[in-house]
Amino acid sequence: MTYEMIIDVGREGERIALLKDKKLVELHQEKSDSGNFLVGEIYLGTVKKIMPGLNAAFVDVGHEKDAFLHYHDLGPYIKSWLKITKDSMNGKRKDGDLSQFDLEPETVKTGKINQILKRNQQILVQIAKEPISSKGPRLTTEISIAGRYFILVPFYDTVNVSKKVSTFDERKRLKNLGNSLKTPKLGLICRTAAEQKGGQDLHQDILELQKKWNDIFLKLPSASPRDRVHGEAQKSFTILRDLLSYDFTNITVNQKMLYEDMKSHLSNIDKKLVKVLKYYSGKEDIFSHYSIDKQIQSSFGKTVSCPGGSYLIIEHTEALHSIDVNSGSKQARSSNQEENALATNLDAAKEIARQLRLRDMGGIVVIDFIDLRTPNFKRQLFNTLRDAMEDDKAKHTILPMSKFGLIQITRQRVRPEMSIKTAEKCPTCSGTGSIVSSVMIVDNIEKHLDHLFATAPYKQITIITNPYLAAYLLKGVPSMRMKWYFKYKKWVNVKSDIKYGMLAYSFFDKNNELIDIDIP
């Protein structure tokens, strides 16, 4: 399997595509305007409301809606967090050294939030879920800082290893190495990417995490409420860090500044990755060059085709997502109806796993597969879907097929679902369902020309329109263009463009700049 990352930086922000064997499996977007709240960022917030009935608080972190903080997300060391934050903002603490810090008593799971927090209190919080729909971000005060190989967890004094590191010897090696490198009261969680990595790489990652931890306390004394005190400068850096366990063959970016930043960033992480980093300077749009736009158009929408000929109907409701599997019109692969249904379901299962990851669908997903009666076939389908979702980093649970032929999935939801409209507004009627009478189109063009030549000293005007209308304007002797020359004593160029609707047209001056048509 080969992985590629394509980063498109435009006026509206960043678009980041992850390709697996040339096929789009993840798509991320970050708008250039302010107000983006990404999972993992740490803010200095202000408690606005205490809700004893919900055992929760609403915290102002700068979003238009106050963020939600439940008592269960405070963590056992919330009192220590409040103390260290207050000391830092009062100038009593200037670094993150916890060796001499006395931990406050741990909170109990059955406590009440109004016993811990009070209104207008300043508190250090981390984004646990991005704003979704009309809701603000969800917060946690059990703060952690993620690196490539480790996650730093303050106030804990242990080293834990990811369950995905399977061998006992490797788990023991990583745990011993972490214990030898950690500092007091700064716990570590060893990520799967650390497996088989050398001690120098792991040590470097821990040093970078400890630097990020200290940077928070350098910023806090001068920080104001709503300020971000920790977070990646670019979303692409965050995504790249989380995906570095993949073996990339190509990382391509179309902006020189970001290319240089990423080059510097990657050289500190893994010099091998600098070799696969490329700068794209072509004239064609980078997503079009790598056929990503085409994949986006075919992968989003209500109906999605599967490679085997079947297709999916994907619908969304407030409570859940439903996916219906249909066999399509492809010829049967076998004379056995049950085997045909299994083959269709297996194709659909692989595409469904890709769709869940691509659209970042979270919550409850109900899949209506084609009915299967054979227990072995049901088990095979379940195993195929489970294996196809193995690469999905979002936490998920898959239930076996029910007696109604349904498979239910719950998938972690930490950011808004990726939703892209694939249907375009009709360029001819602009979505109204009505168009200008075809017999009037030439009269309208001539009316515009009368106005343009009368009000501005245009020496040359170019009309760009649909090939059919362009052919009509150029046909015959004399053609409409020749008649205009005799009338205006100026030449009017006519060019065709397949992108234009049947009766659409635009005017351009000799510098190929669009002329705004404004007729009184």
C-alpha positions in Angstrom: 0.0 0.0 0.0 1.3 3.4 -0.9 0.1 6.7 0.7 0.3 10.2 -0.7 -0.7 13.5 0.8 -1.8 16.4 -1.4 -2.1 19.9 0.2 -3.9 22.7 -1.7 -3.6 26.2 -0.3 -6.0 28.7 -1.8 -7.8 31.9 -0.9 -10.4 30.0 1.2 -7.9 28.1 3.2 -6.3 24.6 3.1 -7.6 21.4 1.6 -5.6 18.3 2.5 -6.2 15.0 0.7 -4.9 11.6 1.8 -4.6 9.0 -1.0 -4.2 5.3 -0.5 -3.1 3.5 -3.6 -4.2 6.6 -5.6 -7.7 6.5 -4.1 -9.0 9.3 -1.9 -9.6 8.0 1.7 -9.4 11.3 3.8 -10.3 14.9 3.0 -9.7 17.7 5.4 -10.6 21.4 5.0 -9.6 24.4 7.0 -11.0 27.8 6.1 -8.6 30.8 6.2 -10.9 32.9 8.4 -10.4 33.0 12.1 -12.6 31.0 14.5 -11.3 27.5 13.8 -11.2 25.3 16.9 -9.2 22.2 16.3 -9.1 19.1 18.6 -6.0 19.3 20.9 -5.7 23.1 21.0 -5.4 24.6 24.5 -7.1 27.8 25.4 -7.4 30.1 28.4 -11.1 30.1 29.0 -13.5 31.9 31.4 -16.3 30.1 33.1 -19.6 31.8 32.1 -22.3 29.6 33.6 -22.5 26.8 36.1 -25.3 24.3 35.4 -25.8 22.1 38.5 -28.7 20.2 36.8 -26.3 19.1 34.0 -23.3 18.9 36.3 -21.5 20.9 33.7 -20.3 24.4 32.9 -20.2 26.7 29.9 -16.8 28.2 29.1 -16.0 31.2 26.9 -13.0 30.3 24.6 -13.8 32.8 21.8 -16.4 30.8 19.9 -19.8 32.4 19.1 -21.3 29.7 21.3 -19.9 29.0 24.8 -18.0 25.7 25.0 -19.4 22.8 27.0 -17.4 21.3 29.9 -18.9 18.3 31.9 -17.8 17.3 35.3 -16.6 13.9 34.0 -14.2 15.8 31.7 -12.5 17.7 34.5 -10.2 14.7 35.3 -8.9 13.8 38.8 -6.2 16.6 38.8 -8.5 19.6 38.1 -7.5 21.2 41.4 -3.8 20.9 40.6 -4.6 22.5 37.2 -6.4 25.4 38.8 -3.6 26.0 41.2 -0.8 25.9 38.6 -2.8 28.1 36.2 -3.3 30.7 39.0 0.3 30.6 40.0 1.5 31.1 36.4 -0.8 34.0 35.8 0.3 35.7 39.0 4.0 35.3 38.0 4.8 32.8 40.8 5.6 30.1 38.2 7.7 30.6 35.0 8.2 27.1 33.7 6.6 23.7 33.7 8.9 21.9 36.2 6.7 19.9 38.5 9.4 18.2 40.5 8.8 20.5 43.5 5.0 20.9 42.9 2.7 19.5 45.5 -0.3 17.9 43.9 -3.7 18.8 45.2 -6.1 16.0 46.3 -7.8 14.1 43.4 -11.5 14.8 42.7 -14.0 12.0 43.0 -16.1 10.8 40.1 -19.4 11.4 41.9 -18.6 15.0 42.8 -20.5 18.2 41.7 -19.0 20.8 39.4 -20.2 23.8 41.5 -17.9 22.5 44.2 -14.9 22.9 41.8 -15.6 25.8 39.5 -17.1 29.2 40.0 -18.4 31.9 37.7 -15.9 34.1 35.9 -13.0 31.8 36.9 -10.2 31.5 34.4 -9.3 28.0 33.5 -7.0 26.2 31.1 -9.0 23.9 28.8 -8.4 21.7 25.7 -10.7 21.2 22.7 -12.1 17.6 22.8 -14.6 18.1 20.0 -14.8 20.7 17.4 -18.0 22.9 17.1 -20.7 20.7 15.4 -23.9 22.2 13.9 -25.2 24.8 16.3 -23.2 23.5 19.2 -20.0 25.1 20.6 -16.8 23.1 21.2 -16.7 20.4 23.8 -13.9 20.8 26.3 -11.7 18.8 28.7 -9.4 19.9 31.5 -7.6 16.5 31.4 -5.0 18.1 29.2 -2.5 16.2 27.1 0.0 17.2 24.4 0.5 14.9 21.4 3.8 14.2 19.7 4.8 11.8 17.0 5.7 8.9 19.3 4.4 9.9 22.7 1.6 11.8 24.4 2.5 13.9 27.4 0.0 13.7 30.3 0.8 16.2 33.1 0.4 15.2 36.8 0.5 11.5 36.0 3.8 9.7 36.9 3.4 6.6 34.8 4.4 5.3 31.3 1.7 3.4 29.4 2.0 1.7 26.0 -0.6 1.6 23.2 -2.5 -1.7 23.1 -1.7 -1.9 19.4 1.9 -2.6 20.2 1.4 -6.4 20.4 4.7 -8.0 21.4 5.6 -8.3 25.0 9.3 -7.5 24.5 8.6 -4.4 22.5 6.1 -3.1 25.1 8.6 -3.7 27.9 11.4 -1.9 25.9 9.2 1.1 25.2 8.0 1.3 28.9 11.6 1.0 30.2 12.8 3.6 27.8 10.0 6.0 28.6 10.6 5.6 32.4 14.3 6.4 31.9 13.6 9.6 29.8 10.5 11.1 31.6 10.6 13.9 34.1 8.7 13.8 37.5 4.9 14.2 37.3 4.9 14.3 33.5 3.5 10.9 32.4 3.8 9.5 28.9 1.6 7.4 26.7 3.6 5.6 24.0 1.9 5.6 20.6 1.9 2.8 18.1 4.3 4.8 15.8 7.0 4.3 18.4 7.2 0.6 17.7 10.7 -0.5 16.6 12.0 3.1 16.7 15.5 3.9 18.1 16.1 5.5 21.5 17.5 8.7 19.9 14.3 9.4 18.0 12.1 8.7 21.0 14.2 10.9 23.2 14.0 13.7 20.7 10.2 13.5 20.7 10.0 13.6 24.5 12.3 16.7 24.5 10.0 18.4 22.0 6.9 17.6 24.1 8.6 19.0 27.2 9.4 22.2 25.3 5.8 22.6 24.3 4.8 22.0 27.9 7.2 24.8 29.1 6.0 27.1 26.3 2.5 27.1 27.8 3.8 28.6 31.1 5.9 31.2 29.2 2.6 32.4 27.5 0.3 32.2 30.5 1.5 35.3 32.4 0.7 37.6 29.4 -2.3 35.6 28.1 -5.8 37.1 28.0 -9.1 35.2 28.3 -9.9 33.5 24.9 -6.2 33.3 23.9 -4.9 30.0 22.5 -1.8 29.0 24.5 -1.0 25.8 22.6 -1.8 24.5 19.1 -0.3 23.7 15.7 0.3 26.7 13.4 -1.2 24.8 10.5 -3.8 22.1 10.4 -1.6 20.3 7.8 1.1 19.9 10.6 -1.5 18.3 12.9 -2.8 15.9 10.3 0.8 15.0 9.2 1.8 14.3 12.7 -1.1 11.9 13.2 -0.6 10.1 9.9 3.2 9.7 10.1 2.8 6.0 10.9 2.0 5.6 7.2 4.8 5.1 4.7 4.4 8.1 2.4 5.8 8.1 -1.1 4.7 11.6 -1.9 3.8 14.8 0.1 3.0 17.6 -2.3 2.1 21.2 -1.5 1.3 24.1 -3.9 2.4 27.0 -1.7 6.0 27.9 -1.4 5.8 29.3 2.1 4.0 26.3 3.5 6.5 24.1 1.6 9.5 25.7 3.3 7.7 25.5 6.7 6.9 21.9 6.3 10.5 21.2 5.1 11.8 22.7 8.3 9.2 20.9 10.4 9.8 17.5 8.8 13.6 17.8 9.0 13.2 17.9 12.8 11.0 14.8 12.8 12.3 12.5 10.1 14.8 13.5 7.5 13.5 10.7 5.2 10.2 12.5 4.9 12.0 15.6 3.5 12.9 13.5 0.4 9.3 12.8 -0.4 8.1 16.4 0.2 7.6 18.2 -3.2 6.6 21.7 -4.3 3.9 21.8 -7.0 4.3 24.8 -9.4 2.1 23.7 -12.3 -0.5 26.0 -13.8 -3.2 23.4 -13.5 -5.1 23.3 -10.1 -3.2 20.7 -7.9 -6.4 18.8 -7.1 -7.3 18.6 -10.7 -3.8 17.5 -11.6 -3.9 14.6 -9.2 -7.6 13.8 -10.2 -8.8 14.5 -6.7 -11.6 16.9 -7.7 -13.0 14.1 -9.9 -12.9 11.6 -7.0 -14.6 14.2 -4.7 -17.4 14.6 -7.2 -17.9 10.8 -7.5 -17.5 10.1 -3.8 -19.8 12.6 -2.2 -23.6 12.8 -2.7 -26.6 10.7 -1.9 -25.7 7.9 -4.4 -22.2 6.4 -4.5 -21.1 3.7 -6.9 -19.0 0.8 -5.8 -16.2 -0.8 -7.8 -18.1 -4.1 -8.2 -21.1 -2.5 -9.9 -23.3 -2.1 -6.8 -24.2 1.3 -5.3 -24.9 2.9 -2.0 -27.7 5.3 -0.9 -26.4 7.4 2.0 -28.8 9.5 4.0 -28.4 11.6 7.1 -30.8 12.3 9.9 -30.4 14.2 13.2 -30.1 10.9 15.1 -28.1 8.6 12.8 -26.8 7.8 9.3 -28.4 5.2 7.1 -26.7 3.4 4.2 -28.6 1.1 1.9 -26.8 -1.4 -0.3 -28.2 -2.0 -3.8 -26.9 -4.6 -6.3 -27.1 -2.4 -9.4 -27.6 -3.6 -12.9 -24.4 -5.7 -13.3 -24.7 -9.2 -14.5 -24.8 -12.0 -11.8 -21.4 -13.4 -11.0 -22.8 -16.8 -10.1 -26.0 -18.8 -10.6 -26.3 -19.0 -6.8 -28.3 -16.0 -5.5 -26.8 -16.1 -2.0 -23.2 -16.0 -3.4 -24.1 -13.0 -5.6 -25.6 -11.2 -2.6 -22.4 -12.0 -0.6 -20.1 -10.7 -3.5 -22.2 -7.5 -3.7 -22.1 -7.0 0.1 -18.3 -7.5 0.3 -17.7 -4.9 -2.4 -20.1 -2.5 -0.6 -18.4 -3.1 2.8 -15.0 -1.9 1.5 -16.6 1.2 0.0 -18.6 1.9 3.2 -15.4 1.8 5.3 -13.8 4.3 2.9 -17.0 6.5 3.0 -17.1 6.6 6.8 -13.5 7.8 6.9 -13.7 10.1 3.9 -16.9 11.9 5.2 -15.8 11.6 8.8 -19.3 10.3 9.7 -19.8 9.9 13.4 -22.4 8.7 15.8 -24.7 5.8 14.9 -24.5 4.3 11.4 -27.0 1.7 10.3 -26.2 -0.3 7.1 -28.9 -2.3 5.3 -27.0 -5.0 3.4 -28.6 -7.4 0.9 -30.2 -10.2 2.9 -27.9 -13.2 3.8 -29.2 -16.4 5.3 -26.0 -18.5 5.6 -24.2 -17.9 9.0 -20.8 -18.3 7.4 -21.6 -15.6 4.8 -22.7 -13.2 7.5 -19.5 -13.9 9.5 -17.4 -13.3 6.4 -19.2 -10.0 5.7 -18.6 -8.8 9.3 -14.9 -9.8 9.1 -14.5 -7.9 5.8 -16.0 -4.7 7.2 -14.0 -5.0 10.4 -10.7 -5.5 8.4 -11.6 -2.6 6.0 -12.0 -0.3 9.0 -8.8 -1.3 10.6 -6.9 1.7 9.3 -9.6 4.1 10.6 -8.0 6.0 13.5 -11.4 7.1 14.9 -12.7 4.8 17.7 -15.5 2.6 16.4 -17.5 -0.4 17.4 -19.1 -2.8 14.8 -22.0 -5.1 15.8 -22.6 -8.4 14.0 -25.5 -8.6 11.5 -28.9 -8.6 13.1 -31.8 -10.9 12.1 -33.1 -8.0 10.0 -29.9 -7.9 7.9 -28.6 -4.7 9.5 -25.1 -4.0 10.7 -24.8 -1.2 13.3 -21.6 0.9 13.8 -20.8 3.6 16.3 -17.9 5.8 15.3 -16.2 8.6 17.3 -17.4 12.0 16.4 -14.9 14.9 17.2 -15.5 17.3 14.3 -18.2 18.2 11.8 -19.0 15.7 9.1 -17.4 16.4 5.8 -20.2 17.4 3.5 -19.6 18.5 -0.1 -22.4 19.4 -2.5 -21.8 17.6 -5.8 -24.8 19.0 -7.6 -24.1 22.3 -9.4 -26.5 25.1 -10.1 -27.7 25.1 -13.7 -25.5 27.6 -15.5 -28.3 28.4 -17.9 -31.2 29.1 -15.6 -29.2 29.7 -12.4 -31.5 27.4 -10.5 -34.8 29.2 -11.4 -36.0 26.6 -13.9 -36.6 29.4 -16.5 -34.4 30.7 -19.3 -34.4 33.7 -21.6 -36.3 33.0 -24.8 -33.8 31.7 -27.4 -35.2 34.0 -30.1 -34.2 37.0 -28.0 -30.7 36.0 -27.2 -29.0 37.7 -30.2 -31.1 40.9 -29.6 -29.9 40.9 -25.9 -26.2 40.5 -27.0 -26.6 43.3 -29.4 -28.2 45.5 -26.8 -25.2 44.9 -24.6 -22.8 45.8 -27.4 -24.7 49.0 -28.1 -24.3 50.0 -24.5 -20.6 49.0 -24.2 -19.5 50.8 -27.4 -21.5 53.9 -26.5 -20.4 54.3 -22.9 -16.7 53.3 -23.1 -14.0 53.6 -25.7 -13.5 49.8 -26.2 -11.4 49.2 -29.3 -12.1 45.4 -29.2 -14.5 43.2 -27.3 -14.5 39.4 -27.1 -17.7 37.4 -26.5 -17.2 34.0 -24.8 -20.2 31.7 -25.0 -21.3 28.1 -25.5 -20.0 26.4 -28.6 -23.5 26.1 -30.1 -24.3 29.8 -29.7 -20.8 30.7 -30.9 -21.3 28.6 -34.0 -24.6 30.4 -34.7 -23.0 33.8 -34.4 -20.2 32.9 -36.8 -22.2 31.0 -39.4 -23.2 32.3 -42.9 -22.2 35.2 -45.0 -22.7 37.7 -43.7 -22.5 36.3 -40.2 -23.8 38.1 -37.1 -20.2 39.1 -36.3 -19.7 40.7 -39.7 -23.0 42.6 -39.3 -21.7 43.9 -36.0 -18.5 45.1 -37.7 -20.4 47.0 -40.3 -22.7 48.5 -37.6 -20.0 49.5 -35.0 -16.9 49.7 -37.2 -15.1 47.6 -34.5 -14.3 44.0 -34.5 -16.1 41.6 -32.1 -14.2 38.3 -31.4 -16.4 35.3 -30.6 -14.8 32.4 -28.7 -16.4 29.2 -27.4 -16.2 27.5 -24.0 -17.9 24.3 -23.2 -18.2 25.4 -19.5 -20.8 28.0 -20.5 -24.5 27.2 -20.4 -26.5 27.0 -23.6 -27.5 30.6 -23.6 -24.8 32.1 -21.3 -22.2 34.6 -22.5 -19.6 37.0 -21.1 -17.8 40.1 -22.5 -14.0 40.6 -22.2 -11.8 43.6 -23.1 -8.6 43.4 -25.1 -6.7 42.6 -21.9 -8.9 39.6 -21.3 -10.5 41.2 -18.3 -14.2 40.6 -17.6 -16.5 43.5 -18.4 -19.3 44.1 -16.0 -22.6 44.5 -17.8 -24.7 47.3 -16.3 -27.4 48.5 -18.5 -29.7 51.3 -17.1 
